[in-house]
Amino acid sequence: MIEAGLIEAEDCKIHVTGDDAGPARRLAVLNPDMVPIDLPAPSHDMLAEPALASGPMERPVAMFVDRSNGAATKSAIKAGVSAHAVGGLRKERIKPILGAASARFHRIGRIRAKLSATKAAQAERKTIDRAKGLSEEGARADAQGRDGSDASVWPMRPMRRSPPRSR
């Protein structure tokens, strides 16, 4: 059904793989833009396979199943599936579902890139703050007449304790 929907939908190359061994190797050789998967009733192992076989970080994965439950859907999404369509598969639904899978995949990719940039900026800021702290310690050391080059080993001035109160 997926193949028929893709043939009618647009001009594309279609490679159909069966239950043969080595889907990861086959996908690595073909390097498709998208991986649509048709599974009648997926098991947990079958849901984990798309993550290993298709590299969901590299390309969108759309899974078409006849029946599912909440746990199976969560497992599919956790495995990296971009779209998980359940039941009622018709040719005219293929292209919109694949479009949604592609859009979601690219949106998640932008979110991951933004997260990575944010983490890098945070690490850079932490380094700058440490350097600023060392610089401030060096300035304090200079003000106290110590050699500022070893400021990082000088402890900060201890807090002054007030004398105990008499009663």
BALOLO-928108 format. One record per residue (C-alpha): residue number from 0; x, y, z. Coordinates in nm, 4 decimals. Layout:
REM BALOLO-928108
[r NUM, [X, Y, Z]]
...
This chain:
REM BALOLO-928108
[r 0, [0.0000, 0.0000, 0.0000]]
[r 1, [0.2805, 0.2438, 0.0845]]
[r 2, [0.4511, 0.1733, -0.2452]]
[r 3, [0.1302, 0.2409, -0.4402]]
[r 4, [0.0757, 0.5675, -0.2537]]
[r 5, [0.4307, 0.6813, -0.3228]]
[r 6, [0.4126, 0.5942, -0.6921]]
[r 7, [0.0974, 0.8047, -0.7332]]
[r 8, [0.2125, 1.0843, -0.5028]]
[r 9, [0.5369, 1.1956, -0.6628]]
[r 10, [0.8388, 1.1028, -0.8681]]
[r 11, [1.0702, 0.9142, -0.6364]]
[r 12, [1.2891, 0.6083, -0.6226]]
[r 13, [1.1376, 0.3295, -0.4171]]
[r 14, [1.3307, 0.0388, -0.2705]]
[r 15, [1.1303, -0.2272, -0.0937]]
[r 16, [1.3034, -0.4444, 0.1620]]
[r 17, [1.1420, -0.7469, 0.3172]]
[r 18, [1.2159, -0.9322, 0.6350]]
[r 19, [1.5667, -1.0042, 0.5143]]
[r 20, [1.8587, -0.9867, 0.7508]]
[r 21, [2.0656, -0.6738, 0.7731]]
[r 22, [1.8229, -0.3836, 0.7229]]
[r 23, [2.0778, -0.1460, 0.8751]]
[r 24, [2.3384, -0.2447, 0.6195]]
[r 25, [2.0881, -0.2165, 0.3350]]
[r 26, [1.9757, 0.1281, 0.4480]]
[r 27, [2.3365, 0.2416, 0.4827]]
[r 28, [2.3997, 0.1444, 0.1215]]
[r 29, [2.0763, 0.2980, -0.0129]]
[r 30, [2.0948, 0.6092, 0.2107]]
[r 31, [1.7284, 0.7052, 0.1621]]
[r 32, [1.5840, 1.0481, 0.2365]]
[r 33, [1.3043, 0.8884, 0.4373]]
[r 34, [1.2171, 0.5444, 0.5711]]
[r 35, [0.8506, 0.4421, 0.5638]]
[r 36, [0.7876, 0.1190, 0.7547]]
[r 37, [0.4760, -0.0967, 0.7190]]
[r 38, [0.4158, -0.3268, 1.0172]]
[r 39, [0.0822, -0.5010, 1.0752]]
[r 40, [0.1219, -0.5497, 1.4525]]
[r 41, [0.4586, -0.4307, 1.5832]]
[r 42, [0.6251, -0.5933, 1.8809]]
[r 43, [0.8611, -0.4130, 2.1162]]
[r 44, [1.1619, -0.5586, 1.9298]]
[r 45, [1.0193, -0.4413, 1.5987]]
[r 46, [0.9768, -0.0914, 1.7404]]
[r 47, [1.3377, -0.0806, 1.8534]]
[r 48, [1.4612, -0.1933, 1.5118]]
[r 49, [1.3864, 0.1347, 1.3253]]
[r 50, [1.6105, 0.3228, 1.5658]]
[r 51, [1.8968, 0.0853, 1.4962]]
[r 52, [1.8300, 0.0255, 1.1285]]
[r 53, [1.7423, 0.3675, 0.9972]]
[r 54, [1.9387, 0.6069, 1.2128]]
[r 55, [1.6453, 0.8309, 1.3107]]
[r 56, [1.8847, 1.1161, 1.3780]]
[r 57, [1.9851, 1.1032, 1.0110]]
[r 58, [1.6469, 1.0755, 0.8372]]
[r 59, [1.2727, 1.0765, 0.9083]]
[r 60, [1.1041, 0.7449, 0.9845]]
[r 61, [0.7311, 0.6972, 0.9274]]
[r 62, [0.5707, 0.3836, 1.0671]]
[r 63, [0.2369, 0.2530, 0.9437]]
[r 64, [0.0693, -0.0068, 1.1677]]
[r 65, [-0.2705, -0.1800, 1.1606]]
[r 66, [-0.3215, -0.1688, 1.5355]]
[r 67, [-0.1407, -0.0197, 1.8310]]
[r 68, [-0.1781, 0.0835, 2.1917]]
[r 69, [-0.0435, 0.3726, 2.3960]]
[r 70, [0.2670, 0.1859, 2.5056]]
[r 71, [0.3508, 0.0853, 2.1478]]
[r 72, [0.3096, 0.4428, 2.0271]]
[r 73, [0.5351, 0.5724, 2.3063]]
[r 74, [0.7934, 0.3043, 2.2244]]
[r 75, [0.7853, 0.3996, 1.8564]]
[r 76, [0.8370, 0.7690, 1.9307]]
[r 77, [1.1123, 0.6862, 2.1817]]
[r 78, [1.2799, 0.4731, 1.9129]]
[r 79, [1.2944, 0.7806, 1.6886]]
[r 80, [0.9898, 0.7342, 1.4670]]
[r 81, [0.8814, 1.0733, 1.3298]]
[r 82, [0.5253, 0.9666, 1.2440]]
[r 83, [0.3247, 0.6707, 1.3740]]
[r 84, [0.0053, 0.6148, 1.1729]]
[r 85, [-0.2411, 0.3577, 1.3011]]
[r 86, [-0.5004, 0.1769, 1.0889]]
[r 87, [-0.7050, 0.2840, 0.7903]]
[r 88, [-0.4108, 0.3048, 0.5526]]
[r 89, [-0.5187, 0.4391, 0.2146]]
[r 90, [-0.3038, 0.5525, -0.0772]]
[r 91, [-0.4113, 0.9150, -0.0474]]
[r 92, [-0.2990, 0.9290, 0.3193]]
[r 93, [0.0601, 0.8230, 0.2483]]
[r 94, [0.1971, 1.1537, 0.1191]]
[r 95, [0.0479, 1.3745, 0.3972]]
[r 96, [0.1756, 1.1357, 0.6662]]
[r 97, [0.5235, 1.1321, 0.5134]]
[r 98, [0.5106, 1.5123, 0.4922]]
[r 99, [0.4213, 1.5314, 0.8603]]
[r 100, [0.7056, 1.2906, 0.9449]]
[r 101, [0.9509, 1.5060, 0.7511]]
[r 102, [0.8272, 1.8292, 0.9132]]
[r 103, [0.8479, 1.6786, 1.2625]]
[r 104, [1.1928, 1.5352, 1.1954]]
[r 105, [1.3262, 1.8744, 1.0822]]
[r 106, [1.1585, 2.0541, 1.3745]]
[r 107, [1.3173, 1.8129, 1.6230]]
[r 108, [1.6505, 1.8612, 1.4433]]
[r 109, [1.6265, 2.2389, 1.4902]]
[r 110, [1.5405, 2.1901, 1.8583]]
[r 111, [1.8425, 1.9606, 1.9035]]
[r 112, [2.0689, 2.2124, 1.7297]]
[r 113, [1.9376, 2.4935, 1.9498]]
[r 114, [1.9885, 2.2804, 2.2623]]
[r 115, [2.3442, 2.2009, 2.1559]]
[r 116, [2.4181, 2.5695, 2.0909]]
[r 117, [2.2681, 2.6637, 2.4279]]
[r 118, [2.4805, 2.4046, 2.6086]]
[r 119, [2.7925, 2.5276, 2.4286]]
[r 120, [2.7128, 2.8898, 2.5201]]
[r 121, [2.6514, 2.7868, 2.8808]]
[r 122, [2.9870, 2.6060, 2.8972]]
[r 123, [3.1579, 2.9092, 2.7428]]
[r 124, [2.9919, 3.1412, 2.9943]]
[r 125, [3.1004, 2.9141, 3.2795]]
[r 126, [3.4603, 2.9319, 3.1545]]
[r 127, [3.4387, 3.3103, 3.1268]]
[r 128, [3.2947, 3.3364, 3.4792]]
[r 129, [3.5789, 3.1219, 3.6151]]
[r 130, [3.8348, 3.3373, 3.4366]]
[r 131, [3.6666, 3.6509, 3.5676]]
[r 132, [3.6783, 3.5101, 3.9207]]
[r 133, [4.0491, 3.4343, 3.8879]]
[r 134, [4.1093, 3.7822, 3.7483]]
[r 135, [3.9257, 3.9404, 4.0411]]
[r 136, [4.1293, 3.7307, 4.2858]]
[r 137, [4.4436, 3.8492, 4.1092]]
[r 138, [4.3337, 4.2120, 4.1425]]
[r 139, [4.2709, 4.1603, 4.5137]]
[r 140, [4.6113, 3.9998, 4.5502]]
[r 141, [4.7748, 4.2973, 4.3778]]
[r 142, [4.5911, 4.5347, 4.6082]]
[r 143, [4.7225, 4.3416, 4.9076]]
[r 144, [5.0784, 4.3448, 4.7732]]
[r 145, [5.0923, 3.9766, 4.6844]]
[r 146, [5.2090, 3.8385, 4.3564]]
[r 147, [4.8969, 3.8105, 4.1384]]
[r 148, [5.0311, 3.5179, 3.9348]]
[r 149, [4.9494, 3.2759, 4.2139]]
[r 150, [4.6141, 3.4315, 4.3004]]
[r 151, [4.4288, 3.1122, 4.2338]]
[r 152, [4.6073, 2.9399, 4.5204]]
[r 153, [4.5468, 3.2165, 4.7730]]
[r 154, [4.2317, 3.1652, 4.9706]]
[r 155, [3.9848, 3.4467, 4.9963]]
[r 156, [3.9868, 3.6447, 5.3178]]
[r 157, [3.8048, 3.4579, 5.5908]]
[r 158, [3.4843, 3.6150, 5.7087]]
[r 159, [3.5240, 3.8123, 6.0280]]
[r 160, [3.3546, 3.6547, 6.3185]]
[r 161, [3.1896, 3.8739, 6.5707]]
[r 162, [3.2872, 3.8080, 6.9315]]
[r 163, [3.0450, 3.5959, 7.1301]]
[r 164, [2.7790, 3.7924, 7.3029]]
[r 165, [2.7869, 3.8094, 7.6769]]
[r 166, [2.4659, 3.7547, 7.8642]]
